[in-house]
Amino acid sequence: WSQDVTEHSNALDLEAHIFESDDPRKIAQSLKQSAEASHRRRSEPYQSAMSMLTFYINRAGDNLPAKQKRVLEDAKDELRKLFGRAD
Protein backbone atom coordinates (compact mmCIF):
# COMPACT_ATOMS: atom_id res chain seq x y z
CA TRP A 1 0.00 0.00 0.00
CA SER A 2 2.69 2.54 0.94
CA GLN A 3 4.67 1.62 -2.17
CA ASP A 4 1.61 2.38 -4.29
CA VAL A 5 1.20 5.76 -2.62
CA THR A 6 4.83 6.73 -3.10
CA GLU A 7 4.77 5.60 -6.72
CA HIS A 8 1.42 7.19 -7.52
CA SER A 9 1.25 10.11 -5.10
CA ASN A 10 -1.60 12.48 -5.78
CA ALA A 11 0.50 15.42 -4.62
CA LEU A 12 4.08 14.79 -5.68
CA ASP A 13 5.76 13.17 -8.67
CA LEU A 14 8.58 11.32 -6.96
CA GLU A 15 11.84 10.15 -8.49
CA ALA A 16 11.77 6.36 -8.86
CA HIS A 17 13.33 4.53 -5.89
CA ILE A 18 14.40 7.79 -4.25
CA PHE A 19 13.80 6.43 -0.74
CA GLU A 20 16.29 3.63 -1.43
CA SER A 21 19.18 6.09 -1.93
CA ASP A 22 22.01 6.06 0.60
CA ASP A 23 22.53 9.83 0.20
CA PRO A 24 20.34 11.94 2.54
CA ARG A 25 21.06 15.14 0.59
CA LYS A 26 20.03 13.53 -2.71
CA ILE A 27 16.75 12.39 -1.15
CA ALA A 28 16.09 15.86 0.26
CA GLN A 29 16.94 17.61 -3.00
CA SER A 30 14.67 15.28 -4.96
CA LEU A 31 11.77 15.80 -2.55
CA LYS A 32 12.27 19.57 -2.62
CA GLN A 33 12.29 19.62 -6.40
CA SER A 34 9.17 17.46 -6.59
CA ALA A 35 7.31 19.55 -4.03
CA GLU A 36 8.18 22.84 -5.69
CA ALA A 37 7.21 21.56 -9.14
CA SER A 38 3.88 20.08 -8.06
CA HIS A 39 0.64 21.92 -8.76
CA ARG A 40 -1.43 19.26 -7.00
CA ARG A 41 -0.10 19.58 -3.47
CA ARG A 42 -2.40 20.97 -0.80
CA SER A 43 0.20 22.62 1.41
CA GLU A 44 3.42 24.56 0.96
CA PRO A 45 6.37 22.73 -0.65
CA TYR A 46 8.29 22.23 2.61
CA GLN A 47 5.32 20.65 4.37
CA SER A 48 4.50 18.44 1.39
CA ALA A 49 8.07 17.17 1.09
CA MET A 50 8.47 16.55 4.82
CA SER A 51 5.08 14.85 5.02
CA MET A 52 5.96 12.44 2.21
CA LEU A 53 9.29 11.57 3.83
CA THR A 54 7.70 11.05 7.25
CA PHE A 55 4.90 9.02 5.71
CA TYR A 56 7.39 6.69 4.02
CA ILE A 57 9.40 6.20 7.23
CA ASN A 58 6.27 5.50 9.28
CA ARG A 59 4.69 3.13 6.76
CA ALA A 60 7.89 1.15 6.25
CA GLY A 61 8.07 0.64 10.01
CA ASP A 62 9.97 -2.45 11.14
CA ASN A 63 10.57 -3.50 7.53
CA LEU A 64 12.99 -0.59 7.12
CA PRO A 65 16.60 -1.58 7.88
CA ALA A 66 18.19 0.54 10.64
CA LYS A 67 20.84 1.87 8.26
CA GLN A 68 18.23 3.10 5.75
CA LYS A 69 16.08 4.57 8.51
CA ARG A 70 19.10 6.61 9.64
CA VAL A 71 19.63 7.84 6.07
CA LEU A 72 15.97 8.88 5.84
CA GLU A 73 16.08 10.60 9.24
CA ASP A 74 19.20 12.45 8.08
CA ALA A 75 17.29 13.42 4.93
CA LYS A 76 14.81 15.26 7.18
CA ASP A 77 17.67 17.42 8.47
CA GLU A 78 18.87 18.03 4.92
CA LEU A 79 15.35 18.99 3.86
CA ARG A 80 15.16 21.51 6.70
CA LYS A 81 18.47 23.03 5.57
CA LEU A 82 17.39 23.22 1.92
CA PHE A 83 14.22 25.08 2.89
CA GLY A 84 16.07 27.34 5.36
CA ARG A 85 14.37 25.84 8.37
CA ALA A 86 17.40 24.41 10.18
CA ASP A 87 17.66 25.35 13.84
PyMOL commands that set and color helices and strands:
alter all, ss='L'
color gray80, all
select helices_A, chain A and resi 2-7+18-20+24-37+45-63+66-82
alter helices_A, ss='H'
color red, helices_A
deselect
rebuild
show_as cartoon
